[in-house]
């Protein structure tokens, strides 16, 4: 263990002194930030073009204050004002202005239930949907004319909806009635923020995990392995590399957040810190760490089989793609987080960590049994891959100037 | 002298091919022990087995002061045949890292590193990146790395390969002075002239098997018979009939007469036949170099000598 730490320390020190690593360390978050900023620039200009819709109301019923209140309560970007334009005079006005609408609310409209709306040629494409919010106060006025009380009016306006309750839901709702109440208004971000956090950790540590590959094959290329192995055992060396690059990955994550978090808190209107500091985050981060251990040991083992990435065969190339497997099934998983693709993905070692993080970020209710089985699968494969990588590493690291074939690798594994 | 390392009946095969067989020798404190042999004889395989980089199929390796099977890695310095250094780090960093791996105190390591760099003409290179060093400089740094922690046993696999004569001399002096200070040194090489000057004892290996094992002096008196080179046109049969001649090699007008071990050079010269054509005549001992080449090319020089002494 002591030797492992020595190797880890050396790997950290060596990379922290390396300009390429340092540039990459800060460049990645800055690039992300820069693209985000450029994106928001475009977003901003979009907003500038978007002017509020002017709505003139020719009201002869005295309902205008109620309409105004409704509009204020909704977030509609409307500028509403009273007008006394006649229906016959609207054409020249609308022809000369954009984003303008004129409503005529009079007794006739109330009686027939049809409110004439004249709009300019260019108008917000959602305007006709937006204007529907005004039905409620208008209906209220109509009902009031029948002389019903306010309560009767409210009851009438509520309408009738059908709610589906399956047996499962019924049972669940009893247990989680309280939770559901709280969850009703809950922000989906509450789940997604820890998920994104774990996703970033997973991404960074896997990227540095791929660096263990580089490091192992470099060891071969520089022919230093035999010198190092005269002082420690191959497993010390391998573990040292895995631990060292893990710390480097965490350093990357820290830099990431130090750079990105202030901007995120400032720009996004989400209580990020509040959502982040929950127990769920711990589990997600734990999954991310497990996935690092798995891929790092695979990579360090494969790295020991060749001295240069450019000479990698198909087999090695294929293994290098493994961490990206969850991306392939990302679409179906997000579409249906409880679907068959998502469930199968949860049990395949290579996709399990990624899929689990995706699912846990989107699912309201965590499927604990699936989570536990998946964790067992991941932990078992971490253990197996570390053992196998150890065997490959031990033989591979001393094979100078020659790449191992899959056949040879298989033979080492059997040995 | 204390035995620091003893190797007994070592054997190792790859697939069906036996690489080394029944290798036994020991290395003592304060001596330079040389393993000699042509390329592919099994020198590096033997050394890798000692270092625990490979595991022998048969035989045992014992280190002094070591409990059980563990290799006392911190007391051994090793310069492998296939060697290199991390490229993008500076010289002092890598020396200190290698010293740290051996659990050697860092302040002492730093001091020793600076001294050695000075000794090897690399003063001021401690902050230079390894990739800027020439091949020879790199070799020197590797050598420093192998001795920085004051090992009790130093194993050098082909330390002179790729060095210029000046550096070779430097290495030779340093290795010798380490031995004088009590380090046990196991050295493998195929540069006979260097080994002849340095080694106290030698172990010659060919095709994975022992050919000669003994002290340098013994080997010389035992195996290095006299040979006589004559320039001049002489018939093969005439030369073979001269008493004390074991074997004759002829090439153009030059003949080399390999003599029996018990001849006395002066009296042998006296009884040379008078009709012999001599334009030039030299008589000297067979060098280690020749023994080596003979072994490597499967001539029977040594066997003859060996049989005689058997």
Boltz contact constraints between the chains, C-beta under 6 A:
constraints:
  - contact:
      token1: [A, 6]
      token2: [B, 100]
      max_distance: 6.0
  - contact:
      token1: [A, 6]
      token2: [B, 101]
      max_distance: 6.0
  - contact:
      token1: [A, 10]
      token2: [B, 97]
      max_distance: 6.0
  - contact:
      token1: [A, 14]
      token2: [B, 89]
      max_distance: 6.0
  - contact:
      token1: [A, 222]
      token2: [B, 84]
      max_distance: 6.0
  - contact:
      token1: [A, 222]
      token2: [B, 86]
      max_distance: 6.0
  - contact:
      token1: [A, 222]
      token2: [B, 87]
      max_distance: 6.0
  - contact:
      token1: [A, 223]
      token2: [B, 82]
      max_distance: 6.0
  - contact:
      token1: [A, 223]
      token2: [B, 83]
      max_distance: 6.0
  - contact:
      token1: [A, 223]
      token2: [B, 84]
      max_distance: 6.0
  - contact:
      token1: [A, 224]
      token2: [B, 84]
      max_distance: 6.0
  - contact:
      token1: [A, 224]
      token2: [B, 85]
      max_distance: 6.0
  - contact:
      token1: [A, 224]
      token2: [B, 86]
      max_distance: 6.0
  - contact:
      token1: [A, 226]
      token2: [B, 80]
      max_distance: 6.0
  - contact:
      token1: [A, 229]
      token2: [B, 53]
      max_distance: 6.0
  - contact:
      token1: [A, 230]
      token2: [B, 51]
      max_distance: 6.0
  - contact:
      token1: [A, 230]
      token2: [B, 78]
      max_distance: 6.0
  - contact:
      token1: [A, 231]
      token2: [B, 73]
      max_distance: 6.0
  - contact:
      token1: [A, 231]
      token2: [B, 101]
      max_distance: 6.0
  - contact:
      token1: [A, 231]
      token2: [B, 102]
      max_distance: 6.0
  - contact:
      token1: [A, 400]
      token2: [B, 82]
      max_distance: 6.0
